[in-house]
Amino acid sequence: MPPSASPSIDHLEQTWRSLIDVCSDLSEEEWKRPSGCPGWSVQDNVSHLIDYEARALGRPGPEEEPAARPHTRNALGESNEVGVEHRRGRPGADVLAELREVTAARAAQLRALTADDLEREVATPAGPGTVADMLRLRVMDTWSHEQDIRRAVGRPGHDRGPAVEETVTYFTHFLPIVVAKRAGAPDGTVAVFDVGDVHRCAIAVAGGRGRVLDTDPDQWRVRLAMPATTFGALVGGRDDVPDDVTIEGDEELGQRIVAALGFMP
């Protein structure tokens, strides 16, 4: 199949295929197993992805009013619960069948987009943006929930490749705020992040603000190394983050940075 108008569309399709593959032979117990995404089972993660893509196709969603749950933090989280709750009583096989159908229809829709379509302005969960911006968010969200499922059922995978690189790159845009503001790193700090074999970056703090360095620093105060899947789990504030972060240098600052990484709503 030829490349689409946006690499994000290709990456989203890759992630859907990976997600369908890992879910293709789950037992009913595995479908209902809790995941590290607070309040959601394996099936709930899939239901959430179906609900978004079905609505993007223009299909009517459930009519229930959003309601707060113990694990929801904001109005977006409450609205996400509607499609999840709507599918919660179904067998996992039925939800998988819907995932296959919806993602196939959505892929066809996305592959018909033109370059002009991608630049059209839309509202995104991160604020005003373009269709291309929204697709980057869809790659990030879909890969993150795929990893929630993989951790829950003990089937690791899809920890490298273009979709992972796009997701990790998106997350690293927030690291200057994480290091300088959320973790309170002092001026003069250089913090290096090695995210598996996917991404490496360094954040320098000056005047209470962080910035990404253009070159690899010779000296640093703290260095954090972790797999891409662990980085994603930390950023998403998951309940089941693996204990495989390595901190070199200022251990106390490194721990503060790790604690501050849960910035996604």
C-alpha positions, 0 to 999 in steps of 0.5 A: 500500500503506498504511503498516505498523505501523512506519516501519522496515518501510516503510523496509526494504521501500524498501531491498529494492526499491532493492537488487533494482533495482540487482542486476537486470541485473548481469553474472556478473563484477559479482556476483563483484566484490569489495566494500568490505565486507572479504572479501565480493563483491557476491554475498556481501553479498546472500547475507548479507541473504538468510540473515538474513531467511530465518532470521527467517522460521523457515527452517532455515539451513545447518548448517555450524559458524561458522569464523574468517576473516581478515576476521572480528572476532568471533563474530557475524562468523563466524556471518555467514559460514555463509550467505554461504559456502553461496551462494558457488558459485551463479550471481548470478541464482539468488541474486537470485531467492532475494532476491526470494522471501525479501524478499517473504515477509518483507515479508508477515510484517512487515506482519502485526505489531501494535503489541504485537508490535513491543514484544516483547523480543528479543535483538539484535546490539546487546544486549537490545531490542524487535522495533522495535529489531531492525527499525531495525538491519535497515534500517541493515544492509540499506542499508549492504550496498546501498551496498557493492554500489553502490560496487562496481559503480559505480551510486550511488543511494539516498543520500537518503530515509526509509531513509537518514535512519533509518540516519544517525540511528541512527549519529549516536547513537554520535558522542558516544563517537566524538568524546570517547572514540575521537578523544580530543577535549579538553574545550570541543570542539564538533564539527559533522557535516553528513551530506549533506542528511540530518542535521546535529548537533553534539557538545560535549565536557565532563568527557571526555564528549560530548553532542549539542547541542540547538541549532546552535552559533554557534562550533565547533572542527571541522566535518566534511561528507560525503555520507550514503553516505560516512558509512555507509562510514566507520562500517562500516569499509569498504575503499573509502571515497570521499575526499570528506570536508571538514574545516574548523577543527582539521584534525588533530582532524578527521582523528582523528574520521574515523579513529575513525568505524569503530565498527560490528563 
